[in-house]
Amino acid sequence: MMTKIWYKRFAVFGFLAPNLFGFLLFVSLPVLASIAISFFQWDGLTWPPRFVGLDNYVELFHDEKFRRVWFNTLILMTGIPLNITVSLALALLLNRKLRGIVIYRTIFFLPTITAGVAIYLLWQWLYNPNYGPVNAFLEWCNIPAPAWLQSTFWAKPALIMMNLWIAAGGFNTVLFLAGLQNINPELYEAAAIDGAGCAARFWNITLPQLRPTLFFIVTMGVINGFQSGFEQAYVMTRGGPDGSTTTVDFYIYDLAYREYRMGYASAAAWILFAVVLVVTLIHWRHGKKEVE
């Protein structure tokens, strides 16, 4: 009996070993190494690196560009409430029992599974000031057409609108749809008997029942918001114009692989981690009480 138990344990470990080994080698080891590197000045090539203690962290707090990329990141994160609102609205529409509703759900979900680079190149063409369809439509409506990605003012709104198109109908909508389908229909029937209208049923039944789902979506949206922005900046704007679309994520890449300041980039990454951790814990503490 004991031999059979140990054989099962060995088999389980054998299945887990490849993923565990990959996690330790390609995730845990680089994370631990980045902690140590953040206390050094190192270009990633020469050896040995020079120990500078907390100088990298102190310099970051006085780095004007670092503060600016945080501002850019926070501005782009203002699109998160809009994304959540549109996703919930679409989930409500897609929750109806209509013929062919599965096809509509699939169509709305398609942008989510499309490769990010392909979408960014598509929207770069749509925003083209010379022959892009967006500006062509605005000119047809006699509305002044801006140079979207070439303008320090319009670049961030352009990215927010693009992210809204990508997120709408995506995983948030799927989560909301799952939450809506788990609501007891008898609650709506009882409310209808009492004469409650659509708005009353939404505010008093739908929204309270969706609080756990909404809590999870907001938490993940905030985490992803702090860590996103690299791909779209790299493909569409290169962080420009004049650094207006450079996010914290892209700035860390810039420091490490363009300026070869590995220690400084590692320190910036750990500051980002600390901010995400603190914001998540605060949201978790207050949001969990509302859910309960």
C-alpha positions, 0 to 999 in steps of 0.5 A: 500500500505504501509503495503504491502511495509513493508511486502516485506521489512520484507520478504527480511530481513528475507531471508538475516538475516541468512547469515547476522547473520552468517557473523556478528558472524563468520567473523566480530566479530573474525576480530574485536577481532583479532585487539584487541588481537594483542595488547596483549600477550595471549595463548588463555587459561589463563585469563586475557591477558597481554597488551603489546601495539605494542610489537608484531608488533615490534618483528615481524619486527625483527623476522628472521623466519617471514622474511623467510616465506615471502621469501618462499611465494614470491618464490611460487608466482612466479608460478602465471605468469606461471599459467596465461600463461598456462591458457590462452594457454588452453583457446585459444585451448579450444575456437576452434569449435571442435567435443566433445570440451565440454568433453575436457573442462570438463576434464581440469576443473576436478582437480579444483573441486577435494578436495584439500587434495586428490590432495595433497596426490596424489602428495605426492605419485607422488613425493615419492623418492623411488617409485614415478612415477615422479622419476621413469620416470626421472631414466628411462630417465637417469636423476638424480632424486631429493628427491622432498619434502625432499629437501630444494632446490626442495620442492618449485619447486615441489609445484609450478609444482603441483599448475600449474597442479591444476590451468591449466584448472581451473577458470582462463581458464574459465574466459579467455574462457568467455572473448574470446567468447565475442570478436567480430569475425568481428575484426578477419575477418577484420584482416585476410583480411588485411593479419594479421597472428595468432601472429599479431591477438593475440597481436593486438586483443585478448590480448587487448580485454582480458585486463579486464579479465587479470586484474581481474585474476592477482588481484585475483591471487596476493591476493590468492598467499599471503594468500595460502600455508597452506593446501599444507604445512600442508598435504605434508611437515608440512612446511619443510624441514627446514621451506623451504615451510612454508608460511605466512599463515602456519606460522600464524597457527603455532604461534596460534595453536602450540605455542599458541601465539594468540596475536603474530599470530593476529599481523602477520595476520594484517601485512599480511592484510596490505601488501595484501591491499597495493599491491592490491591498487597499482595494481588496480591504475596502472592496471585500467589505462591500462584497460581504 
